[in-house]
Amino acid sequence: MKHMEKLLWWLITGKKGGINRAKIIKKLNEKPCNANQLAGELNLDYKTIKHHLKILVENNIVYNLGDGYGKLYFLTDHMENNYHEFEEIISKIKLK
């Protein structure tokens, strides 16, 4: 099992809130978003989104450009290159 796969398993299934992090990753794979857009589209509290984004940034899954409310979040190149591993994990946990 590669490091990225282990990291994703831990972020999604090993920590509280992993399903929300998986939903954020899926949404950012579709298009870059700011925290407010993610909160609205995923029907989650803004503070919850910010908390999960912080964890994803710290683990090199997402990064941001800009500042304040104009800050957009993107998947890192490393995450994009390993997105297939993410898809395998979410298929096993049956994320909708």
N, C-alpha and C positions, 0 to 999 in steps of 0.2 A: 504494500500500500504506500503510495507516494505521500510526501509531506502535505501537499495541498489537499489531497483527499482526506487525510487525517484531520487537518485543520477544519475543513468543511463539516465533517462528521461532528467534531467537537462544538463548532459554532451553531450548528443546527439541531443536534440531538443531545448534546452534553451539557448545555447551559439553558437556564430558564429563558424563554422568549425566542428560542431558536426558530420557531415557525414564522414569527414576525420578521426575523432577519432573512429567512429564505424568501419571503414575499417581497422584501425590499430588493434583494438580489435579482429576482425575476423581473420586477418592474424596471430596475435600472438596466437590465439587459435589453428591454424594449426601447427605452429612451432615457436620456439624462433628465433628472428632476431635482427640484429643490425640496427641502424638508416639508414645507407647507403643501406642495403638490403631492408628495408621497403620503402625507397624513390624510389628505382628502381622498385620494384614489384608493388607498388601502383601508380607509375608515378606521384609522388609529389616531390616538392623541398625539399632538405635535411633540410633546416632551418625550413620549415613548419612541417616536421616530428618531428624535435627536439622540437619545440614549443608544439605540441600536446602530445608528450611523457612526457614532463615536467608536463603538466596538469594531465595526466593519472597517473603519479607517485605520484603527490601531493594528488590525490584523492584515493589512494590505489587500483587502478585498475591494474596497472602494476608495476613491479620492475625490477631492472637491476643487473647484475653481471658482474664483470670485469671493465675495464677502457679504456678510449680512444676509438679507432676504434674497439677494441675487446669487447666493452660493449654489452652484449646481453640483450634483454628485454623479459620478461615472464609475463604471467597473474599471478596475485596474487592468492593464494589459495581461498581467499574470492570471487574473480571474477570467478574463475573456478567453485566454488560451487554454484554460482548464474548465471551461463551462460545461463540457460534456460530463465531467466528474460530478459537478453539481446536479445536473439533470439525472444522473444515475441514482444519486442519493435521494433526491426528492421523489423519484419514482418508487423507491423502496419504502418511503414513509408516507406515500400517497398524499402529497401536498396538492391541494386543489388550486 
